[in-house]
C-alpha cells in the first residue's frame, strides 16, 4: 500500500509541475510524464535543435510568476524627460518651474528669442566693451583696464584705457606700458600711455593697418610700472567680407513678419546675421537669426519674426528693425560693425499674425 501511495504521489507531483510549465494547449499524457527523467540532464551543444525546446521558447507559459510591466511603466520609457515631469500628479515647485521654463524656451521657433528689456538685447551686449579690475596683493591698489570696442576693422584706431586707484577710490598718478600680442606668442607692438586731461585714466592708441595686422584675436598686456600690477584684455580684428547695403523690405508670410535685408558679399563663405525687433515706442520684442553659405554678389536675406512673439509683446505696428549683426563664420568669428538701421515696417493689423507656427499656443 505504501508503494502505491508513493507512486500516486510521484504522478500527481509530475502532473502539477507539468500544468504550470507546459505550453498552453499541449499538455502531455500521463505516460509521457512518467517517462521523464528524474535527474537533471546536462545540456548538449545541439540542444537548441530540440523541437520541444523550440516550442517552449516561442510559446509563453500559461501562468507566469512575474507580473508584466504596467502600461504606465511601458509608456514612460517612451516619454521625453519633460513629458515624464508633466505626468507627475503631485508636482513640486521645482517640477513646475522646469515645465514653465521649457514652455517658454520652446514657445517660439528656434531662431527667435524674446527680449524682456532693451538692456538685455543680446546683439548689443556682444559689441559692448568690457573692463577688468585687478587688486594688488596688499589690497591697497586697484588696476582697471578697458578697451573702446571689442571688434575692429583694418585701418581703424583701437584705443585702450588704464587707471590706478587707492583703497578710497582716488586716482593715483602713475605710468603704464603695454604689449600687443598675437597668437599668444608674437609680440606685435609696444604701447606707451598718456594721461588724459581732467580724467584719472590714461590712454594708448593703435592704428590697425592692413599691412601689419591680420584678422584674429589680439591680446593687450597692460602693466603698471609703480607696483607691477598687470592685467590683459583682448579685441578681435575682423574682415567680414560682406556688408549691409541699407536696403530693406517687409511683408507678412505665413503669419510671421519677414524683413528682407540686402547684403553685398565680397567673398563666398558662410555668413551669420542676427537682428532685433522693437516697437515704435522703443519697447523690445525679440531677435531672429539667419545662417547660410552665400556666394559673392548681392543677396536678399530673410529675417523672420514669429507672429506669436509679436502678439505676446502686445505692441501695434509699425515695428522697428533696431540692430543687426553681420558676421563671417570663421575662427574666430569675423564680425562687422554693429548696424542700427532703425527701419520701420508697414502698418499691419495684429490679426494678420498667427498665434504660433502650429496655431496651438495662446499669446501671453
C-alpha positions as CSV (number, residue, x, y, z in Angstrom):
1,X,0.0,0.0,0.0
2,X,2.9,2.4,0.8
3,X,4.4,1.7,-2.6
4,X,1.1,2.5,-4.3
5,X,0.8,5.8,-2.4
6,X,4.3,6.7,-3.3
7,X,3.7,6.0,-7.0
8,X,0.5,8.1,-6.9
9,X,2.3,10.9,-5.2
10,X,5.1,11.0,-7.9
11,X,2.5,11.0,-10.7
12,X,0.5,13.8,-9.0
13,X,3.6,15.9,-8.5
14,X,4.6,15.4,-12.1
15,X,1.1,16.5,-13.3
16,X,1.1,19.6,-11.1
17,X,4.6,20.7,-12.4
18,X,3.6,19.9,-16.0
19,X,0.4,22.1,-15.6
20,X,2.5,25.2,-14.6
21,X,5.4,24.9,-17.1
22,X,4.0,23.1,-20.2
23,X,2.8,25.4,-23.0
24,X,-0.9,26.0,-23.3
25,X,-2.8,23.6,-25.4
26,X,0.0,21.0,-25.4
27,X,-0.4,19.1,-22.1
28,X,1.4,15.7,-22.3
29,X,-0.3,12.5,-21.4
30,X,0.4,10.6,-18.2
31,X,2.7,8.1,-19.9
32,X,4.9,10.8,-21.2
33,X,5.2,12.4,-17.8
34,X,6.0,9.1,-16.2
35,X,8.9,8.6,-18.7
36,X,10.5,11.9,-17.9
37,X,14.0,11.5,-16.3
38,X,14.1,12.2,-12.5
39,X,17.7,13.6,-12.7
40,X,18.8,16.8,-14.4
41,X,20.4,16.0,-17.8
42,X,23.3,18.4,-18.7
43,X,22.6,20.5,-21.9
44,X,24.4,19.3,-25.0
45,X,25.7,21.5,-27.8
46,X,22.9,20.6,-30.1
47,X,20.1,21.1,-27.6
48,X,18.9,24.2,-29.4
49,X,17.7,22.0,-32.2
50,X,15.3,20.1,-29.9
51,X,11.7,20.5,-31.2
52,X,10.3,20.6,-27.7
53,X,12.8,23.3,-26.6
54,X,12.0,25.5,-29.6
55,X,8.3,25.1,-28.8
56,X,8.8,26.2,-25.2
57,X,10.9,29.2,-26.1
58,X,8.4,30.5,-28.6
59,X,5.2,30.0,-26.5
60,X,4.7,31.8,-23.2
61,X,3.7,29.6,-20.2
62,X,0.0,29.6,-19.2
63,X,1.0,31.1,-15.8
64,X,3.9,33.5,-15.1
65,X,5.1,34.3,-11.6
66,X,6.5,37.7,-12.9
67,X,4.0,40.5,-13.3
68,X,4.2,42.2,-16.7
69,X,5.1,45.9,-16.6
70,X,2.1,48.1,-16.4
71,X,1.1,50.2,-19.4
72,X,2.1,53.3,-17.4
73,X,5.7,52.0,-16.9
74,X,5.9,50.9,-20.6
75,X,4.7,54.3,-21.8
76,X,7.0,56.2,-19.5
77,X,10.0,54.6,-21.2
78,X,8.9,56.3,-24.5
79,X,8.3,59.7,-22.9
80,X,10.7,62.6,-23.0
81,X,12.1,63.9,-19.7
82,X,9.8,66.9,-19.7
83,X,6.8,64.7,-20.5
84,X,7.6,62.5,-17.5
85,X,7.7,65.6,-15.3
86,X,4.3,66.7,-16.7
87,X,2.9,63.2,-15.9
88,X,3.7,63.5,-12.2
89,X,0.5,64.1,-10.3
90,X,1.9,65.7,-7.2
91,X,4.4,68.2,-8.7
92,X,6.8,70.2,-6.5
93,X,7.6,73.8,-7.2
94,X,10.8,72.6,-8.9
95,X,8.8,70.4,-11.3
96,X,6.5,73.3,-12.2
97,X,9.5,75.7,-12.7
98,X,11.1,73.2,-15.1
99,X,7.8,72.9,-17.0
100,X,7.4,76.7,-17.2
101,X,11.0,77.2,-18.4
102,X,10.6,74.5,-21.0
103,X,7.4,76.0,-22.3
104,X,8.9,79.5,-22.5
105,X,12.0,78.1,-24.2
106,X,10.0,76.2,-26.9
107,X,7.3,78.8,-27.3
108,X,8.8,80.3,-30.4
109,X,10.8,78.9,-33.3
110,X,14.4,78.1,-32.5
111,X,15.6,81.1,-34.5
112,X,13.5,83.5,-32.4
113,X,14.1,84.7,-28.8
114,X,12.0,87.3,-26.9
115,X,13.8,90.3,-25.3
116,X,12.5,91.2,-21.8
117,X,14.1,94.7,-21.8
118,X,16.4,96.7,-24.1
119,X,19.3,96.4,-21.7
120,X,19.3,92.6,-22.3
121,X,19.4,92.9,-26.1
122,X,21.9,90.1,-26.9
123,X,23.1,91.8,-30.1
124,X,24.1,95.0,-28.3
125,X,25.8,93.0,-25.5
126,X,28.1,91.2,-28.0
127,X,29.6,94.6,-29.0
128,X,29.8,96.3,-25.6
129,X,33.3,96.9,-24.4
130,X,34.2,95.4,-21.0
131,X,36.6,96.4,-18.3
132,X,38.8,94.3,-16.0
133,X,39.9,95.2,-12.5
134,X,42.9,93.6,-10.6
135,X,43.6,94.1,-6.9
136,X,47.2,94.2,-5.6
137,X,48.4,91.6,-3.1
138,X,48.4,94.2,-0.3
139,X,44.8,95.2,-1.3
140,X,45.9,98.9,-1.4
141,X,45.7,99.5,-5.2
142,X,43.3,98.5,-8.0
143,X,44.3,98.4,-11.6
144,X,41.4,98.9,-14.1
145,X,41.7,98.5,-17.9
146,X,39.3,98.5,-20.7
147,X,39.0,99.0,-24.5
148,X,36.8,101.2,-26.6
149,X,35.4,98.3,-28.7
150,X,35.6,94.6,-28.9
151,X,35.6,94.3,-32.7
152,X,37.7,96.4,-35.0
153,X,38.3,96.6,-38.8
154,X,41.5,97.3,-40.6
155,X,42.7,100.9,-40.6
156,X,40.6,101.7,-37.6
157,X,42.3,103.1,-34.4
158,X,42.0,100.9,-31.3
159,X,42.0,102.8,-28.0
160,X,42.9,101.3,-24.6
161,X,42.4,102.8,-21.2
162,X,44.1,102.2,-17.8
163,X,43.7,103.7,-14.3
164,X,45.1,103.0,-10.8
165,X,43.2,103.8,-7.6
166,X,43.8,103.6,-3.9
167,X,41.6,102.0,-1.3
168,X,39.4,105.0,-1.1
169,X,38.9,105.0,-4.9
170,X,41.1,108.0,-5.5
171,X,43.0,108.2,-8.8
172,X,46.8,107.9,-8.5
173,X,49.5,109.5,-10.6
174,X,51.4,106.7,-12.3
175,X,52.6,105.3,-15.7
176,X,51.6,102.3,-17.8
177,X,53.1,100.3,-20.6
178,X,51.6,97.7,-22.8
179,X,52.5,94.9,-25.2
180,X,50.3,93.9,-28.2
181,X,50.5,90.1,-28.6
182,X,49.0,88.0,-31.5
183,X,48.6,84.2,-31.3
184,X,49.8,84.2,-27.6
185,X,53.4,84.4,-28.8
186,X,54.1,87.1,-31.4
187,X,54.8,90.5,-29.9
188,X,53.4,92.9,-32.4
189,X,53.9,96.3,-30.8
190,X,54.8,98.3,-27.6
191,X,52.5,101.0,-26.4
192,X,53.0,104.0,-24.1
193,X,50.1,105.5,-22.2
194,X,49.4,109.2,-21.9
195,X,47.5,111.0,-19.2
196,X,44.0,112.2,-20.2
197,X,43.2,115.8,-19.3
198,X,40.7,116.2,-16.4
199,X,40.4,112.4,-16.1
200,X,42.1,109.9,-13.8
201,X,42.8,107.4,-16.6
202,X,45.5,107.1,-19.2
203,X,45.1,106.1,-22.9
204,X,47.1,104.4,-25.6
205,X,46.1,104.1,-29.3
206,X,47.0,101.7,-32.1
207,X,46.3,102.1,-35.8
208,X,45.4,98.7,-37.2
209,X,46.9,99.0,-40.7
210,X,46.3,96.0,-43.0
211,X,50.0,95.5,-43.8
212,X,50.8,94.7,-40.2
213,X,47.6,93.4,-38.6
214,X,45.7,90.4,-40.0
215,X,42.3,89.2,-38.8
216,X,42.3,87.3,-35.5
217,X,42.3,87.8,-31.7
218,X,44.8,90.2,-30.2
219,X,45.8,90.4,-26.5
220,X,46.9,93.7,-24.9
221,X,49.0,93.1,-21.8
222,X,49.0,96.3,-19.7
223,X,51.3,96.8,-16.7
224,X,51.6,99.5,-14.0
225,X,55.2,100.4,-13.5
226,X,54.8,101.6,-9.9
227,X,53.7,98.4,-8.2
228,X,54.0,95.9,-11.0
229,X,50.2,95.3,-11.2
230,X,49.3,93.8,-14.6
231,X,46.3,92.5,-16.5
232,X,45.3,91.8,-20.1
233,X,42.3,92.4,-22.4
234,X,41.5,91.2,-25.9
235,X,40.0,92.5,-29.1
236,X,39.2,90.9,-32.4
237,X,40.3,92.3,-35.8
238,X,37.6,91.4,-38.3
239,X,37.4,91.1,-42.1
240,X,33.8,90.0,-42.6
241,X,34.0,90.4,-46.4
242,X,30.3,91.3,-46.5
243,X,28.2,94.4,-45.8
244,X,24.6,95.5,-45.4
245,X,23.6,97.9,-48.2
246,X,20.9,99.6,-46.1
247,X,18.0,98.4,-48.3
248,X,15.1,96.6,-46.6
249,X,11.6,95.3,-47.4
250,X,8.9,93.7,-45.2
251,X,5.8,91.6,-45.5
252,X,3.7,89.1,-43.5
253,X,4.5,85.5,-44.6
254,X,2.6,82.5,-43.1
255,X,1.6,84.6,-40.1
256,X,5.0,85.9,-39.3
257,X,6.8,89.1,-40.0
258,X,9.5,88.8,-42.6
259,X,12.0,91.7,-43.2
260,X,14.3,91.3,-46.1
261,X,17.8,92.8,-45.7
262,X,20.1,93.3,-48.7
263,X,23.6,92.1,-48.3
264,X,26.6,92.5,-50.6
265,X,29.1,89.6,-50.4
266,X,32.7,90.1,-51.5
267,X,33.8,86.5,-51.0
268,X,31.8,83.3,-50.9
269,X,31.6,81.9,-47.4
270,X,29.1,81.0,-44.6
271,X,27.6,84.1,-43.0
272,X,25.5,84.8,-40.0
273,X,23.0,87.6,-39.4
274,X,21.2,88.4,-36.1
275,X,18.7,91.2,-35.8
276,X,16.5,92.7,-33.1
277,X,12.9,94.0,-33.5
278,X,11.4,96.8,-31.4
279,X,8.1,98.6,-31.2
280,X,7.7,102.2,-32.4
281,X,7.8,103.2,-28.8
282,X,11.3,101.6,-28.4
283,X,10.0,98.5,-26.5
284,X,11.9,95.4,-27.3
285,X,10.1,92.5,-29.0
286,X,12.7,89.8,-29.9
287,X,15.5,88.7,-32.0
288,X,15.9,86.5,-35.1
289,X,18.9,84.9,-36.8
290,X,19.9,83.6,-40.2
291,X,22.9,81.4,-41.2
292,X,23.8,80.1,-44.6
293,X,26.5,80.0,-47.3
294,X,26.3,83.0,-49.6
295,X,28.1,83.3,-52.9
296,X,29.8,86.5,-53.9
297,X,27.3,89.1,-55.1
298,X,24.1,90.7,-53.8
299,X,21.5,88.8,-51.8
300,X,18.2,89.4,-50.0
301,X,18.3,87.8,-46.6
302,X,15.0,86.9,-44.8
303,X,14.8,87.9,-41.2
304,X,11.7,86.1,-39.8
305,X,9.9,87.2,-36.5
306,X,7.3,84.8,-35.0
307,X,3.8,86.0,-35.1
308,X,3.2,84.6,-31.6
309,X,6.2,86.6,-30.3
310,X,4.8,89.8,-31.8
311,X,1.4,89.1,-30.3
312,X,3.0,88.4,-26.9
313,X,4.6,91.8,-27.0
314,X,1.2,93.4,-27.5
315,X,2.6,96.3,-29.5
316,X,1.0,97.6,-32.7
317,X,2.8,98.2,-36.0
318,X,4.9,99.7,-37.3
319,X,7.8,97.7,-36.0
320,X,11.4,98.8,-35.9
321,X,14.4,96.8,-37.1
322,X,16.7,98.2,-34.5
323,X,20.1,96.3,-34.5
324,X,21.8,94.0,-37.0
325,X,25.0,92.0,-36.6
326,X,26.6,90.5,-39.7
327,X,29.5,88.1,-39.4
328,X,31.6,85.8,-41.5
329,X,31.6,82.3,-39.8
330,X,35.3,81.7,-39.2
331,X,37.6,81.0,-36.2
332,X,37.5,83.5,-34.6
333,X,34.2,84.8,-36.0
334,X,34.7,87.9,-38.2
335,X,32.0,90.3,-37.1
336,X,31.2,93.5,-39.0
337,X,30.4,96.7,-37.0
338,X,27.0,96.8,-35.3
339,X,24.4,98.2,-37.7
340,X,21.5,100.4,-36.4
341,X,19.2,100.7,-39.4
342,X,16.1,101.8,-37.4
343,X,14.0,100.6,-40.4
344,X,10.2,101.0,-39.8
345,X,7.9,98.3,-41.3
346,X,4.5,99.0,-42.8
347,X,1.3,99.2,-40.8
348,X,-0.1,95.8,-40.0
349,X,-3.2,94.5,-38.3
350,X,-2.2,92.2,-35.4
351,X,-4.9,89.8,-36.7
352,X,-2.5,89.0,-39.6
353,X,-0.1,87.3,-37.3
354,X,-0.5,83.7,-36.2
355,X,-0.5,82.7,-32.6
356,X,2.1,80.1,-33.4
357,X,3.6,78.1,-36.2
358,X,1.1,75.3,-35.5
359,X,-1.7,77.5,-34.1
360,X,-1.7,75.6,-30.8
361,X,-0.4,78.2,-28.4
362,X,-2.0,81.3,-26.9
363,X,-0.4,84.7,-26.5
364,X,0.8,85.6,-23.1
